[in-house]
Amino acid sequence: MKARILLLPVLVAMMLFNACKKDDQQGPGGDNGSYNYGPGAIFIKQGTEGITKIDMSTGELSLVMKNWLDAGWDISWDGKKGVKQVDVSYDETKYIIFNTGDGSTLKEVSYEPADNHGGLPCISPDGTKLALRPTLREGLVILDMAGNVLKSIAGYGADHTFEYLDPINWAPDGSILFKKNSSLYRTSVDFSRAFKIKDIPFADWKGDAVASPDGQKIAMSLNGHIWLMNADGSDLHQVTQSSQQEVAPSFSPDSRYIAMKANSRAGVPGSGTTAPHLCLIPADGQVYKVYPGEDNRVIHPTVKGASPDSRGLGVAIVGDFVWR
């Protein structure tokens, strides 16, 4: 009897420890009005509007940057800084680095492009460089935060030239992912060379590919759905299913989830306009049906205080977004 009494507190302690451990490993949910969708924030720019952000731990929506006309923007990987592109004149572009907390300007990076405007900016993982998407007259351009051109690359190899608006995306090690012919490539960290990751046998693939912050996975939109593979190009497979299209994957800061634009439907039932809606899936390689009600593992984030969509859809996204 004494032995059983002594064991009871030990068992209770173990149960409490395991319960806490299980809670620590739980991912985004948002059930029961908690609005807890995971770490960081999702930043959204809709057309010529400014940048807003959804705090993924609270569901609260706030304004980061007021409206401006130019399209180029990005958010640093730590979520603390952003960049917006302002085309000052025919031969001058400014990249305004701002604080995402209050929208204040931290610095202005001036660039005189060979084209009439500079390329769309992407902030490097360490926050020290800007990669500019190719324009009509320039290929891949790398700037430091003083506006100095570190690299201007027309293409990689005799059989490759960057084309207008070819997608580029940073990987966490400071290399860049890009499309060459029908294959996904990665540059070296000094941008002097490029290496093939994998042939991508889909005609609709334009070159978009995003790396997870932990460097383990790459996600792409192929054949109208999201596909996932290991960083070395192995195990490429489809991870979303629907009667519509899923595009623009973006990993969560902890690499555990993928956000995307999906479920294109009327913003308001019965209206004549349509828009894709935000949804999240685990980045575990399993296959998920993304329409509301088809798979309870799929999350459809909403804004705290907003009227819920009667169909269970997440936030409508007309423009671009990133999860930081």
C-alpha positions in Angstrom: 0.0 0.0 0.0 2.8 2.4 0.9 4.5 1.7 -2.4 1.4 2.6 -4.3 0.9 5.8 -2.4 4.5 6.8 -3.2 4.1 6.0 -6.9 0.9 8.1 -7.3 2.6 11.5 -7.1 5.2 10.3 -9.6 2.5 9.1 -12.1 0.7 12.4 -11.7 3.9 14.4 -12.4 4.6 12.3 -15.4 1.1 12.8 -16.8 1.4 16.6 -16.3 4.8 16.7 -17.9 3.6 14.7 -21.0 0.5 16.9 -21.3 2.7 20.1 -21.2 5.0 18.5 -23.7 2.1 17.7 -26.0 0.8 21.2 -25.7 4.2 22.7 -26.6 4.2 20.6 -29.8 0.8 21.7 -30.9 0.6 23.8 -34.1 -1.8 26.4 -35.3 -5.4 25.9 -34.5 -7.7 28.9 -34.3 -10.4 26.8 -32.8 -12.9 28.1 -30.3 -12.2 31.7 -31.2 -8.5 31.6 -30.1 -7.2 33.0 -33.4 -3.9 31.2 -32.7 -2.6 30.4 -36.2 1.1 30.0 -35.4 4.3 32.1 -35.1 5.1 35.5 -36.7 2.8 37.5 -39.0 1.4 37.3 -42.5 2.1 40.5 -44.4 -0.3 41.4 -47.3 -0.2 44.0 -50.1 -3.4 44.1 -52.1 -2.8 45.9 -55.5 -1.8 49.5 -55.0 -2.9 49.5 -51.4 -0.4 49.5 -48.5 0.9 46.6 -46.4 -1.2 45.1 -43.6 -0.2 42.3 -41.3 -2.1 39.6 -39.4 -0.6 38.7 -36.1 -0.7 34.9 -36.3 -0.9 34.4 -32.6 -3.9 36.8 -32.0 -5.6 37.2 -35.4 -5.3 41.0 -35.1 -5.0 43.0 -38.3 -2.9 46.2 -38.4 -1.5 48.6 -40.9 2.2 48.4 -41.6 2.7 50.8 -44.5 0.2 53.2 -46.1 -0.8 53.1 -49.8 1.8 53.7 -52.5 1.6 53.1 -56.3 4.6 50.9 -57.0 4.4 47.1 -56.7 7.8 46.1 -55.3 8.0 45.1 -51.6 9.3 42.5 -49.2 9.7 41.8 -45.5 12.9 40.7 -43.8 13.1 37.1 -42.6 12.9 38.2 -39.0 9.8 40.3 -39.7 11.3 43.5 -38.3 12.1 45.4 -41.4 10.5 45.8 -44.8 11.4 47.3 -48.2 9.1 49.2 -50.6 10.1 50.2 -54.1 9.6 53.8 -55.2 10.3 54.7 -58.9 11.5 58.3 -58.5 12.2 58.9 -62.2 12.9 57.2 -65.5 16.5 56.3 -64.3 16.2 56.2 -60.5 14.6 53.8 -58.2 14.7 54.0 -54.4 14.3 51.1 -52.1 12.9 52.4 -48.8 13.8 50.2 -45.8 11.2 50.6 -43.1 10.4 49.5 -39.6 7.5 47.0 -39.6 6.5 48.1 -36.1 5.6 51.6 -36.9 6.3 52.1 -40.7 9.1 54.6 -40.1 11.9 54.9 -42.6 15.2 53.4 -41.6 17.2 54.2 -44.7 16.8 54.9 -48.5 18.8 52.8 -50.9 19.2 54.6 -54.3 19.8 52.7 -57.5 20.2 53.8 -61.1 19.1 50.9 -63.3 20.0 50.2 -66.9 16.3 49.7 -67.4 13.8 52.5 -66.8 13.0 51.1 -63.3 14.9 48.8 -60.9 13.7 45.2 -60.3 11.3 44.1 -57.6 13.3 43.7 -54.3 13.9 40.6 -52.2 15.6 41.0 -48.8 18.4 38.5 -48.0 17.9 36.2 -45.0 20.6 38.1 -43.0 19.1 41.4 -44.0 22.3 42.8 -45.6 21.5 42.6 -49.3 18.7 43.1 -51.8 18.2 40.8 -54.8 16.3 42.5 -57.7 14.2 40.5 -60.0 15.2 40.7 -63.7 13.9 43.5 -65.8 13.8 44.1 -69.6 17.4 45.2 -69.6 19.0 43.7 -66.5 19.3 40.2 -65.2 19.7 39.3 -61.5 21.1 42.3 -59.6 22.5 42.1 -56.0 22.8 45.3 -54.0 24.1 46.0 -50.6 22.2 48.2 -48.2 24.2 51.2 -49.4 23.1 50.8 -53.0 26.3 49.4 -54.3 26.0 46.8 -57.0 27.6 43.6 -55.7 26.7 41.5 -58.7 24.9 42.0 -62.0 24.3 38.6 -63.7 22.9 38.3 -67.2 22.6 34.6 -66.9 24.3 31.3 -65.9 26.0 29.5 -68.8 25.8 30.0 -72.5 22.3 28.5 -72.7 20.7 30.8 -70.1 19.7 34.5 -69.9 17.4 35.9 -67.3 14.1 37.1 -68.7 11.8 39.9 -67.6 10.2 39.2 -64.1 11.8 35.7 -63.8 11.1 34.7 -60.2 13.9 34.6 -57.8 13.9 33.6 -54.1 16.5 33.5 -51.4 17.4 30.3 -49.6 18.4 30.5 -45.9 22.1 30.0 -46.6 22.2 33.1 -48.8 22.0 31.4 -52.2 19.2 32.1 -54.6 16.7 29.8 -56.3 15.8 30.4 -59.9 14.6 28.7 -63.1 17.0 27.8 -65.9 15.3 26.3 -68.9 12.9 23.8 -67.3 14.9 23.1 -64.2 15.2 24.6 -60.7 18.7 25.9 -59.9 20.5 27.3 -56.9 23.3 29.8 -57.0 26.5 29.5 -54.9 26.5 32.0 -52.0 28.9 34.2 -53.8 26.7 34.0 -57.0 29.6 32.9 -59.1 28.1 29.6 -60.1 24.8 27.8 -60.2 23.8 24.1 -59.6 20.8 22.2 -60.8 18.5 20.9 -58.1 15.9 19.2 -60.2 14.2 19.1 -63.6 10.6 20.3 -63.2 8.4 18.6 -65.8 5.4 21.0 -65.7 4.6 23.5 -68.5 2.8 25.9 -66.1 5.8 26.3 -63.8 7.1 29.9 -64.2 10.0 29.5 -61.8 8.6 30.3 -58.3 10.1 28.1 -55.6 10.4 28.9 -51.9 12.8 27.4 -49.4 11.8 26.7 -45.8 13.6 28.8 -43.2 15.3 25.7 -41.8 16.7 24.9 -45.2 15.1 21.4 -45.4 12.3 21.8 -47.9 11.3 23.6 -51.1 7.6 24.3 -52.0 6.3 25.1 -55.5 3.0 25.5 -57.3 2.8 23.0 -60.1 -0.1 21.9 -62.2 -2.4 24.1 -60.1 -1.5 22.6 -56.7 1.3 22.9 -54.1 4.1 20.4 -54.3 6.8 19.8 -51.7 10.3 18.3 -52.0 13.5 18.0 -50.0 16.1 20.8 -50.5 18.3 18.4 -52.6 15.4 17.8 -55.0 14.4 14.4 -53.8 10.8 13.2 -53.0 8.9 15.8 -55.1 5.2 15.2 -54.6 1.8 16.9 -54.5 0.5 18.0 -51.1 -2.8 19.8 -51.9 -6.0 18.7 -53.6 -9.0 20.7 -54.7 -11.2 21.5 -57.7 -9.5 24.9 -57.9 -5.8 26.1 -57.8 -3.4 26.6 -55.0 -0.5 29.1 -55.6 2.1 31.3 -53.8 3.3 28.9 -51.0 5.0 30.6 -48.1 6.5 28.7 -45.1 5.9 29.7 -41.5 9.0 31.1 -39.6 9.4 27.7 -37.9 9.1 25.8 -41.2 6.3 23.6 -39.8 3.4 25.0 -42.0 2.8 26.3 -45.5 0.5 29.2 -46.2 -1.0 29.6 -49.7 -3.7 31.3 -51.8 -6.5 28.9 -52.5 -10.2 28.4 -52.8 -11.0 31.1 -55.3 -14.6 32.2 -54.6 -16.7 35.3 -54.5 -15.5 37.6 -51.7 -19.2 37.9 -50.7 -21.6 35.1 -51.7 -23.6 36.2 -54.7 -21.2 39.0 -55.7 -19.6 39.0 -59.2 -16.0 39.2 -58.0 -13.8 36.3 -57.0 -10.6 36.1 -55.0 -8.3 33.4 -53.6 -8.3 32.9 -49.8 -5.6 32.2 -47.3 -5.2 28.7 -45.9 -2.5 26.8 -44.1 -1.4 23.1 -44.2 1.3 21.3 -42.2 4.6 21.0 -44.1 4.9 17.3 -43.2 4.5 16.0 -46.8 1.0 14.5 -46.4 -1.8 15.4 -48.8 -4.5 17.8 -47.8 -7.9 18.7 -49.3 -8.0 22.5 -48.8 -11.7 23.5 -49.2 -13.3 24.2 -45.8 -14.9 21.2 -44.2 -13.1 18.6 -46.3 -10.1 18.2 -44.0 -10.0 19.5 -40.4 -6.2 19.6 -40.4 -6.4 22.5 -42.9 -6.6 26.0 -41.3 -8.5 28.9 -42.8 -7.2 32.0 -40.9 -9.7 34.9 -40.2 -9.2 38.3 -38.8 -10.2 38.9 -35.2 -13.3 41.0 -35.0 -14.3 40.4 -38.7 -17.5 38.7 -39.6 -16.8 35.1 -40.3 -17.3 33.8 -43.9 -20.4 31.6 -44.0 -18.5 29.0 -46.1 -15.5 28.9 -43.6 -13.1 30.5 -46.0 -10.0 32.3 -44.7 -8.9 35.9 -45.4 -9.3 37.0 -49.1 -6.0 37.9 -50.7 -6.1 39.8 -54.0 -2.4 40.7 -54.1 0.7 39.2 -52.6 1.7 38.0 -49.1 4.6 36.6 -47.2 4.7 34.8 -43.8 7.5 36.1 -41.5 
